[in-house]
Amino acid sequence: MKEKKTKVIIPCRISYAHIWEGEPDNNGKIKYSAAILIPKDDTKTIAKVESAVKAAIEEGKSKLANTKGVVPRNIKLPLRDADEEDIDDPNYAGMMFFNASSTRKPQVVDRHVQPILDPEEVYSGCYCNVSVNFFAFAKEGNKGIAAGLNNIQKVRDGERLAGGSTAEEDFEVLDDDSDDDIFD
């Protein structure tokens, strides 16, 4: 896969995955999104993200620069340290993360690049390769780099991070011949 400087494939774990049905944003537009979790010890992937962000800053200089033509140091950057953000979620401990979104629904495929159609197959907590494009934005006084969500390849299952328990976890098998009344 040929990558642009601002477009990268990120091996990660996804969280807050709104990839099957989007959610309306502040303007009523439907957006698809996921939080991308990268272990801090995966320095190769973190370096890849940082390089793509730098390339996006360079490409977006005209949007980001002040009147003197200089990009301020305080622009918003996507990659954050979950331990420094004081996130109350043990799944984020030891992770770097960023949010990626798009108004276009991502294609979701398996390890063989075959479409996955069942929303239960790819969920918050599974491990994926995610195609992301970093780009500059300047809107309503805010300037920075955002992450555009492209496509998702499921690599393997992981413990679900949201959505509660399964029916198998909640209930035990009942005997079909039993006349037991649950209200006794």
N, C-alpha and C positions, 0 to 999 in steps of 0.2 A: 504494500500500500504506500503510495507516494503521499507524503505529507507536505503541506505548505508550512511556512514558518509559524503561522498563527493557528494552524489546524493540527491537532495531535490526537493520538489514540491513547487513552488513559486506562491502565489496568487498575481496577478499584472495586470497592464495595459501594452499592448505591443505597441511599436512604431517602425518605420522604419522596418516594418515586410516584410521580403523577405522569406516567408515560402512556397509559392506556386511555384515560379520559383526562383531558386537561382541566384546569381551573381558571375561572375568570380573573383577570388582573384588575387593577384600579380603573381601567378604561373599558372594562367589559369584554376585552379580547380574551379568547381562550389561549392559555399557555400550558405547555407540557414542560415538566421539570423534574430534576432529581438533584439531591445533594451527592457529591462525589467525595468519598472518603479514601484517603491515601495514608497508610501507616508512615509515621515520621521516619522510620528506618529505611523506607524505600526511597533512598536519596536519588536514585536514577530517575524515577518518575517525577519526583518533586523538581529536579533540575530541568526536566523536559517541560513541565508546566511553567516554571519561571522563565525559561528561554522563550516560550511562546508568548508569554505576557510581555516580555521585553520587546519582541517583534511587533506585537499589537500596539505598544506605546509608540514605537518608531513609525509604524504605518499610520497611526491616528494622531500624529503630532499636530496636524492642523486643527483638530477638534480639542486637543488637550492643552495646547500651549497658551500661556498668558499673552498679554499685549506686547511683551518683550520677546516673544517667540520661544520662551522657556517652558518646559513641562514642569509644573510644580511638584514637589516631593509628596504632597498630601493628597494626591488623587486616590480614588478608591481602587483597591486592588482585590481581585477575587480570592486568592489563596490565603487561608487563615489557619491559625494554630488553634485547634479546639480546646487545648488546655489553657490557653491564654484568654479565650472567649468566655470561660466559665460556663460552659454548656452542661446542663444537668442531665446528661445522658451517658451512662457508662460505655456505650458503644463508640462514643467519640473520643474517649481517653486515648492519648498517644497518637492521635490522628491530625493530619492536615486535611482541610476540606474546602470546597467551593461549591456554589450552586450554579447549575447550568439550566438554561431554559430556552424555549423556542415557541413560536406560534405555529410551527409546522410539527405535526405528529411524527415522532421518530420511528424509523423502521427498527423492529426488534427481531433479532435472528439468533439461532443457536450456534454451536461450535462449528457446524458445517455450513454456515451462512444460509441456512434454510429459515424461512419466516416462522416465528412463533406467534400463534394466533390466540392462545389461551392466556388470558391475563394472570391466571394463577401461577404460571410458569416463571415469570420475571416480576420480582417484588422487592420491597425494601428489605435489604439484608443479603441478597444474592451477590455473587461476584461477577463482574462484567468487564468488558472492554468498552469504553465509551468514547465515541468520536466527538470532539469538542473544538469549536472555533472561538478564539479569543479576539475581541474587537473593542475599539475605543467608543465611548459614548460621552455626550455632553448634553444634559437635559435638565432644565429647571435649576440651573446653578450647580448641579452635580456633574463632576467629571471623573472618568475612570475607565477601567477595563472590565468588561463583562464576558461571561462564558456562554456561547451559543451551543445548545444541545443539538447534535446531529443525529447519530444512530447508536444503537446499543447491541452488543453481542454478549449473550449470557455465556459465562465460562463454567460456572458451577453453582450449586446451591449453597446457601448459608442459612444460619438461624434467622428467622423472620424478626425484623426490628419493630414492626408495628402490626396492628390488625388483630391483636388478641390471640386466643388459643384456637385450636382446631376442635371439631366435634369429637374426634377420637380422644383428645386430651381431656375433654370435659366430661364425657359420659362413658359408662361401662355398658357392655352388651347385655341386653335383657333377654330372658327366656321367652320365646314366642308362645309357649303353652301355659305360661303363668297367668293366672286370673287375678294377680295382685292388683289392687287398686292403689294408685299413687296417692290418693287422698286419705288412706286409712291411717 
